[in-house]
Amino acid sequence: MRPTINDVSRLAGVSIKTVSRVLNNEPRVSEATRARVTAAFATLKYRPNMAARTLAGHRSFQIALACDNPSPYYVYEMQSGIRDRCLVDGVRMIAQPYDHDSDRLIDDIESLIDGSGVDGLILTPPATDYPEILALMARRNVRFVRVSPGTDLDLTASVFIDNIGAATVMTRHLLALGHRRIGFVSGHASYATSVQRLAGYRAALDEAEIAFDPVLVRPGDYDFASGADAAEALLALRLPPTAIFASNDDMAAGVLSVAHRRGLSVPTDLSIAGFGDDAISRFVWPALTTIRQPTRTLGYKAADLLLAAEFAVKRIEVPFELIRRDSTGPVRSAG
């Protein structure tokens, strides 16, 4: 038979009310008691009766993720982190893809709120910065958390990494290897992260007293094809870069494919760096030097903010890490 809340109560040695408080993530439960109840959930493979909880508490016990990102790995990791946190509270996650260029974007998100009755929403870039969406959330009085916002930073709850700092660290790494002519592939212009990572690249050049050259910057779209197109343009320059930093790993993989096709040795002839530490960064050859963006952690912490018993406007910064692999090396000497 399916385990009940009474079974959990007996196994954990606590009252039914305490089990209910843990299910609803209420604050009046000690950490030790919460751990016992959570362990009992796992042992019994207990799954709460969602319909009964909804009727009792006038909540849907569902949250939604609105996500538009060309990287399947980013989407998977974001969903996985949110789902991991939802499992703790017995909450269901709804994943809603959206098209940031669609004329129906606002209607689609409002339909999601109305159709599912979700208790809250997690927004990922670029929707995090759309004024129309922020106005909709305020008008509908729906809890929401933004991932990696670039505007109105103190307006809402959010989780993020320091994109400017991370891009600065990566560019410093290339400079330390002797590179002075460093190409940069930016992301889609509608993403605040694209602007932030370009700013970090420029900040490191300024530190090294190297003049910014706009010829060395090419637009991308956070996908493999745009990275390859950018590499073709950069490597066709009369003075091509000795290193290329792409602002995500999919685009860096596109740069790497062009380097191989042109017969360039990586990193002897060209160093290549990415951003994200997505799975592709480890599967290409040579493996990519990159910035580890803990996407799953971002998702988990976004859901944690959303599911808190007492929702508050908080900003949580998640640390990044420079990952050195074989795609970057010392600049080749002129001789």
KETOR-809403 format. One record per residue (C-alpha): y, z, x. Coordinates in pm, 1 decimal, padded with zeros to 6 digits. Layout:
{y:Y; z:Z; x:X}
...
END
This chain:
{y:00000.0; z:00000.0; x:00000.0}
{y:00358.9; z:-00057.9; x:00104.8}
{y:00502.4; z:00257.4; x:00269.5}
{y:00769.4; z:00440.3; x:00071.2}
{y:01069.4; z:00652.7; x:00157.4}
{y:00850.6; z:00956.5; x:00075.3}
{y:00606.2; z:00851.0; x:00349.0}
{y:00892.1; z:00823.6; x:00597.4}
{y:01021.2; z:01164.9; x:00490.1}
{y:00682.7; z:01330.5; x:00550.4}
{y:00619.7; z:01163.7; x:00886.0}
{y:00967.7; z:01242.4; x:01020.1}
{y:00963.2; z:01597.2; x:00877.8}
{y:01297.7; z:01556.2; x:00700.9}
{y:01419.5; z:01538.6; x:00343.2}
{y:01434.7; z:01217.5; x:00142.9}
{y:01811.2; z:01255.6; x:00135.1}
{y:01820.0; z:01256.2; x:00515.7}
{y:01612.4; z:00937.7; x:00527.0}
{y:01857.0; z:00783.8; x:00281.5}
{y:02149.6; z:00885.7; x:00501.3}
{y:01987.6; z:00718.2; x:00801.3}
{y:01924.9; z:00403.4; x:00595.3}
{y:02288.5; z:00394.5; x:00491.8}
{y:02411.9; z:00476.8; x:00843.6}
{y:02599.4; z:00782.4; x:00720.3}
{y:02756.9; z:01005.0; x:00986.3}
{y:02616.0; z:01344.7; x:00880.0}
{y:02288.3; z:01307.0; x:01071.4}
{y:02219.5; z:01435.9; x:01423.1}
{y:02111.8; z:01186.1; x:01686.5}
{y:01774.1; z:01361.5; x:01728.3}
{y:01703.6; z:01345.2; x:01354.6}
{y:01815.7; z:00984.4; x:01335.0}
{y:01579.3; z:00898.9; x:01621.1}
{y:01284.4; z:01066.8; x:01441.7}
{y:01353.3; z:00880.4; x:01120.3}
{y:01397.0; z:00549.5; x:01301.8}
{y:01067.3; z:00607.4; x:01485.1}
{y:00898.8; z:00676.4; x:01150.6}
{y:01034.9; z:00346.6; x:01015.4}
{y:00877.4; z:00166.0; x:01310.0}
{y:00543.1; z:00350.3; x:01291.4}
{y:00503.6; z:00287.6; x:00919.2}
{y:00656.1; z:-00062.8; x:00936.7}
{y:00879.2; z:00053.1; x:00655.0}
{y:01104.8; z:-00200.3; x:00487.8}
{y:01357.0; z:-00068.3; x:00233.4}
{y:01358.5; z:-00196.6; x:-00123.1}
{y:01676.2; z:-00402.5; x:-00110.0}
{y:01708.3; z:-00447.5; x:-00485.5}
{y:01685.6; z:-00074.3; x:-00551.5}
{y:01938.2; z:00003.7; x:-00279.2}
{y:02179.6; z:-00252.9; x:-00420.9}
{y:02159.6; z:-00108.0; x:-00770.4}
{y:02200.8; z:00246.1; x:-00642.1}
{y:02489.8; z:00189.7; x:-00405.2}
{y:02662.4; z:-00123.0; x:-00538.2}
{y:02613.3; z:-00288.3; x:-00200.7}
{y:02421.5; z:-00604.8; x:-00119.5}
{y:02293.6; z:-00470.3; x:00218.4}
{y:02359.9; z:-00815.4; x:00357.9}
{y:02608.8; z:-00934.1; x:00616.5}
{y:02690.5; z:-01290.6; x:00709.6}
{y:02755.3; z:-01473.4; x:01034.6}
{y:02986.8; z:-01773.9; x:01013.8}
{y:02921.3; z:-01979.0; x:01326.8}
{y:03021.7; z:-02321.1; x:01457.3}
{y:02921.7; z:-02381.5; x:01818.0}
{y:02773.0; z:-02693.9; x:01981.0}
{y:02546.7; z:-02479.5; x:02202.3}
{y:02215.5; z:-02396.1; x:02028.3}
{y:02156.0; z:-02118.6; x:02281.1}
{y:02484.6; z:-01948.7; x:02194.5}
{y:02402.0; z:-01963.4; x:01823.8}
{y:02048.6; z:-01829.2; x:01880.4}
{y:02164.7; z:-01542.1; x:02101.2}
{y:02445.7; z:-01447.0; x:01862.9}
{y:02206.2; z:-01443.8; x:01566.7}
{y:01947.9; z:-01245.3; x:01762.2}
{y:02195.0; z:-00973.7; x:01857.8}
{y:02318.7; z:-00936.1; x:01500.7}
{y:01965.4; z:-00933.5; x:01363.7}
{y:01858.8; z:-00663.6; x:01610.9}
{y:02137.8; z:-00437.5; x:01485.4}
{y:02069.4; z:-00518.4; x:01120.6}
{y:01705.1; z:-00413.0; x:01159.3}
{y:01816.5; z:-00062.3; x:01252.1}
{y:01977.0; z:-00017.7; x:00908.2}
{y:01744.0; z:-00237.1; x:00706.0}
{y:02021.1; z:-00487.4; x:00641.7}
{y:01969.4; z:-00861.0; x:00600.6}
{y:02166.1; z:-01116.5; x:00801.9}
{y:02273.0; z:-01447.6; x:00649.8}
{y:02360.9; z:-01721.1; x:00900.2}
{y:02614.0; z:-01968.5; x:00763.3}
{y:02699.2; z:-02270.0; x:00979.8}
{y:03040.4; z:-02424.5; x:00925.5}
{y:03233.6; z:-02729.0; x:01041.3}
{y:03568.8; z:-02624.2; x:01182.4}
{y:03707.5; z:-02972.5; x:01113.1}
{y:03604.4; z:-02973.7; x:00747.8}
{y:03863.9; z:-02977.2; x:00470.7}
{y:03627.6; z:-02748.4; x:00278.8}
{y:03609.6; z:-02474.6; x:00541.9}
{y:03802.8; z:-02211.4; x:00343.3}
{y:03620.6; z:-02299.0; x:00020.2}
{y:03284.3; z:-02279.1; x:00198.4}
{y:03353.2; z:-01931.1; x:00337.2}
{y:03486.3; z:-01807.2; x:00002.7}
{y:03175.6; z:-01948.0; x:-00167.5}
{y:02962.2; z:-01757.8; x:00083.7}
{y:03139.3; z:-01432.9; x:-00008.5}
{y:03106.2; z:-01497.5; x:-00381.7}
{y:02753.8; z:-01636.2; x:-00375.4}
{y:02592.8; z:-01366.5; x:-00164.0}
{y:02813.1; z:-01064.0; x:-00227.3}
{y:02787.9; z:-00978.4; x:00142.6}
{y:02914.3; z:-00641.0; x:00259.8}
{y:03088.2; z:-00796.5; x:00557.4}
{y:03134.8; z:-01105.1; x:00770.4}
{y:03121.3; z:-01181.7; x:01142.9}
{y:03340.0; z:-01471.9; x:01255.0}
{y:03286.0; z:-01662.9; x:01579.0}
{y:03526.2; z:-01907.0; x:01746.9}
{y:03714.5; z:-02108.7; x:01649.3}
{y:03727.2; z:-01958.1; x:01295.7}
{y:03824.7; z:-01624.5; x:01450.3}
{y:04178.3; z:-01755.0; x:01496.9}
{y:04236.7; z:-01959.4; x:01181.3}
{y:04528.0; z:-01801.0; x:00991.0}
{y:04389.8; z:-01931.5; x:00660.1}
{y:04060.9; z:-01749.1; x:00714.2}
{y:04232.0; z:-01426.3; x:00818.4}
{y:04447.4; z:-01448.4; x:00504.6}
{y:04135.1; z:-01506.7; x:00292.9}
{y:03965.6; z:-01197.6; x:00437.0}
{y:04272.8; z:-00986.0; x:00363.3}
{y:04305.0; z:-01124.7; x:00012.2}
{y:03940.1; z:-01062.9; x:-00069.4}
{y:03938.4; z:-00721.5; x:00102.5}
{y:03615.6; z:-00801.9; x:00286.4}
{y:03511.6; z:-00621.7; x:00604.3}
{y:03498.9; z:-00859.0; x:00896.9}
{y:03468.2; z:-00855.7; x:01273.8}
{y:03587.1; z:-01131.7; x:01505.1}
{y:03404.2; z:-01244.4; x:01817.4}
{y:03628.5; z:-01350.5; x:02108.8}
{y:03958.9; z:-01385.8; x:01922.2}
{y:04263.8; z:-01523.1; x:02099.7}
{y:04539.3; z:-01428.5; x:01855.3}
{y:04650.8; z:-01117.0; x:01666.3}
{y:04424.5; z:-00909.1; x:01887.7}
{y:04515.4; z:-00574.2; x:01731.0}
{y:04491.8; z:-00701.7; x:01374.9}
{y:04116.8; z:-00672.0; x:01322.2}
{y:03796.8; z:-00531.3; x:01467.1}
{y:03666.9; z:-00752.5; x:01746.8}
{y:03428.1; z:-00786.3; x:02039.4}
{y:03498.9; z:-01000.4; x:02343.4}
{y:03468.2; z:-01056.7; x:02714.8}
{y:03761.7; z:-01105.2; x:02951.0}
{y:03750.9; z:-01485.8; x:02963.4}
{y:04059.8; z:-01509.7; x:03181.7}
{y:03918.0; z:-01257.4; x:03427.8}
{y:03576.7; z:-01425.3; x:03430.5}
{y:03717.4; z:-01771.7; x:03503.0}
{y:03937.5; z:-01621.7; x:03773.4}
{y:03633.6; z:-01463.2; x:03938.8}
{y:03438.8; z:-01791.7; x:03932.0}
{y:03728.7; z:-01989.9; x:04077.9}
{y:03775.0; z:-01724.1; x:04349.3}
{y:03405.1; z:-01766.3; x:04433.0}
{y:03452.6; z:-02140.8; x:04485.7}
{y:03767.6; z:-02081.7; x:04688.4}
{y:03580.7; z:-01832.4; x:04908.3}
{y:03330.0; z:-02108.8; x:04984.7}
{y:03614.0; z:-02317.0; x:05125.7}
{y:03677.0; z:-02546.1; x:04828.5}
{y:04039.4; z:-02639.4; x:04776.0}
{y:04002.7; z:-02937.6; x:04545.4}
{y:03826.6; z:-02786.8; x:04243.5}
{y:03778.3; z:-02982.8; x:03923.4}
{y:03778.6; z:-02805.4; x:03588.6}
{y:03619.7; z:-02911.6; x:03259.4}
{y:03781.6; z:-02731.8; x:02967.3}
{y:03631.5; z:-02666.6; x:02625.2}
{y:03741.5; z:-02787.2; x:02283.6}
{y:04114.2; z:-02730.3; x:02228.8}
{y:04058.3; z:-02538.1; x:01902.2}
{y:03874.2; z:-02256.4; x:02084.7}
{y:04088.4; z:-01978.0; x:02228.8}
{y:03821.1; z:-01934.1; x:02498.5}
{y:03907.5; z:-02282.8; x:02628.1}
{y:04270.7; z:-02183.8; x:02683.8}
{y:04170.0; z:-01849.8; x:02835.3}
{y:03924.0; z:-01998.5; x:03085.6}
{y:04174.0; z:-02261.8; x:03196.0}
{y:04427.8; z:-01982.4; x:03244.7}
{y:04180.1; z:-01795.4; x:03466.7}
{y:04118.4; z:-02106.5; x:03677.3}
{y:04492.2; z:-02152.8; x:03724.5}
{y:04545.8; z:-01784.4; x:03803.8}
{y:04297.9; z:-01800.3; x:04093.1}
{y:04464.5; z:-02114.4; x:04230.3}
{y:04801.4; z:-01939.1; x:04213.4}
{y:04659.2; z:-01641.2; x:04404.4}
{y:04540.4; z:-01878.7; x:04677.4}
{y:04876.8; z:-02057.5; x:04678.4}
{y:04712.3; z:-02385.7; x:04582.7}
{y:04921.8; z:-02609.9; x:04359.2}
{y:04773.8; z:-02682.0; x:04019.7}
{y:04683.7; z:-03052.2; x:03987.6}
{y:04641.3; z:-03164.0; x:03624.3}
{y:04446.3; z:-03468.8; x:03742.5}
{y:04161.7; z:-03232.0; x:03830.0}
{y:04135.2; z:-03100.0; x:03471.7}
{y:03938.1; z:-03294.2; x:03213.0}
{y:03880.3; z:-03207.0; x:02845.7}
{y:03533.8; z:-03129.1; x:02716.1}
{y:03372.3; z:-03035.8; x:02388.0}
{y:03129.5; z:-02762.8; x:02500.7}
{y:02838.7; z:-03010.3; x:02498.5}
{y:02633.7; z:-03198.7; x:02759.5}
{y:02781.1; z:-03543.3; x:02687.2}
{y:03143.9; z:-03433.6; x:02728.0}
{y:03056.9; z:-03262.5; x:03055.6}
{y:02903.0; z:-03586.8; x:03182.7}
{y:03208.6; z:-03786.4; x:03073.3}
{y:03441.5; z:-03543.5; x:03249.6}
{y:03232.8; z:-03564.1; x:03568.4}
{y:03247.4; z:-03945.2; x:03566.5}
{y:03628.2; z:-03929.4; x:03550.1}
{y:03661.7; z:-03660.9; x:03817.2}
{y:03420.7; z:-03820.7; x:04061.9}
{y:03589.3; z:-04159.5; x:04020.3}
{y:03917.9; z:-04022.3; x:04157.3}
{y:04041.7; z:-04156.9; x:04491.1}
{y:04018.1; z:-03798.3; x:04617.5}
{y:03735.8; z:-03646.5; x:04411.0}
{y:03684.6; z:-03269.8; x:04390.2}
{y:03439.3; z:-03095.5; x:04619.7}
{y:03353.1; z:-02851.8; x:04340.6}
{y:03358.2; z:-02871.5; x:03960.7}
{y:03377.9; z:-02566.2; x:03734.7}
{y:03279.5; z:-02640.7; x:03374.6}
{y:03373.6; z:-02385.0; x:03112.3}
{y:03024.9; z:-02367.4; x:02966.4}
{y:02671.7; z:-02430.4; x:03094.7}
{y:02596.0; z:-02729.9; x:02871.4}
{y:02892.8; z:-02915.7; x:03018.5}
{y:02798.4; z:-02801.5; x:03370.0}
{y:02451.0; z:-02950.6; x:03314.1}
{y:02622.2; z:-03276.5; x:03215.7}
{y:02820.3; z:-03267.3; x:03540.5}
{y:02496.9; z:-03206.0; x:03733.4}
{y:02326.4; z:-03507.3; x:03572.1}
{y:02610.5; z:-03736.2; x:03683.3}
{y:02598.3; z:-03595.2; x:04036.6}
{y:02224.9; z:-03670.8; x:04055.7}
{y:02273.4; z:-04023.0; x:03917.2}
{y:02541.9; z:-04091.9; x:04178.4}
{y:02311.2; z:-03974.2; x:04456.0}
{y:02518.8; z:-03668.6; x:04543.2}
{y:02346.1; z:-03368.7; x:04695.3}
{y:02421.5; z:-03042.6; x:04513.6}
{y:02566.8; z:-02825.1; x:04658.7}
{y:02604.4; z:-03009.0; x:04994.2}
{y:02821.5; z:-03289.8; x:04854.2}
{y:02939.0; z:-03120.8; x:04535.9}
{y:02928.8; z:-02761.0; x:04412.7}
{y:02891.5; z:-02712.7; x:04036.5}
{y:02952.1; z:-02396.0; x:03835.2}
{y:02916.3; z:-02313.3; x:03467.1}
{y:02990.8; z:-02036.2; x:03221.1}
{y:02759.3; z:-01845.4; x:02985.5}
{y:02427.3; z:-01800.1; x:03168.0}
{y:02255.3; z:-01992.1; x:02890.0}
{y:01889.5; z:-02086.3; x:02927.2}
{y:01982.6; z:-02432.9; x:03053.1}
{y:02154.0; z:-02277.6; x:03356.3}
{y:01814.4; z:-02160.4; x:03482.9}
{y:01612.0; z:-02470.1; x:03386.3}
{y:01818.9; z:-02740.9; x:03560.1}
{y:01784.4; z:-02815.8; x:03930.4}
{y:01943.0; z:-02668.6; x:04122.7}
{y:01993.3; z:-02368.1; x:03898.7}
{y:02357.1; z:-02314.7; x:03805.4}
{y:02594.1; z:-02058.8; x:03944.6}
{y:02757.2; z:-01924.7; x:03630.2}
{y:02930.8; z:-01640.5; x:03450.5}
{y:02691.9; z:-01428.2; x:03247.2}
{y:02840.5; z:-01390.6; x:02900.2}
{y:02614.3; z:-01141.1; x:02717.2}
{y:02617.5; z:-01325.9; x:02384.6}
{y:02336.8; z:-01118.6; x:02233.0}
{y:02525.4; z:-00800.1; x:02317.8}
{y:02841.8; z:-00941.9; x:02161.9}
{y:02647.7; z:-01008.8; x:01841.7}
{y:02488.5; z:-00663.7; x:01839.7}
{y:02818.1; z:-00485.0; x:01891.4}
{y:02993.0; z:-00698.4; x:01629.8}
{y:02728.1; z:-00598.8; x:01375.8}
{y:02751.6; z:-00236.2; x:01489.7}
{y:03124.4; z:-00234.3; x:01415.1}
{y:03067.2; z:-00399.4; x:01078.3}
{y:02790.7; z:-00160.0; x:00971.4}
{y:02964.9; z:00160.7; x:01078.0}
{y:02981.4; z:00419.5; x:00802.0}
{y:03354.8; z:00445.5; x:00856.2}
{y:03483.5; z:00097.1; x:00931.4}
{y:03777.5; z:00092.3; x:01171.5}
{y:03984.3; z:-00160.4; x:01360.8}
{y:03840.1; z:-00135.6; x:01710.5}
{y:03829.6; z:-00373.0; x:02005.0}
{y:03518.6; z:-00363.0; x:02223.1}
{y:03516.7; z:-00537.7; x:02559.0}
{y:03173.7; z:-00633.5; x:02693.9}
{y:03148.7; z:-00682.1; x:03072.3}
{y:03070.8; z:-01021.0; x:03228.1}
{y:02890.2; z:-01089.4; x:03557.1}
{y:02911.0; z:-01358.6; x:03823.8}
{y:02563.0; z:-01504.8; x:03878.3}
{y:02526.7; z:-01683.5; x:04213.3}
{y:02259.7; z:-01953.2; x:04223.0}
{y:02189.0; z:-02267.0; x:04425.7}
{y:02439.6; z:-02509.1; x:04267.4}
{y:02731.6; z:-02378.1; x:04473.9}
{y:02770.4; z:-02366.9; x:04850.8}
{y:03022.1; z:-02400.0; x:05135.2}
{y:03247.5; z:-02702.2; x:05129.7}
{y:03120.6; z:-02987.0; x:05343.4}
{y:03320.4; z:-03021.4; x:05665.9}
{y:03523.5; z:-03336.5; x:05717.5}
{y:03316.8; z:-03424.6; x:06017.7}
END
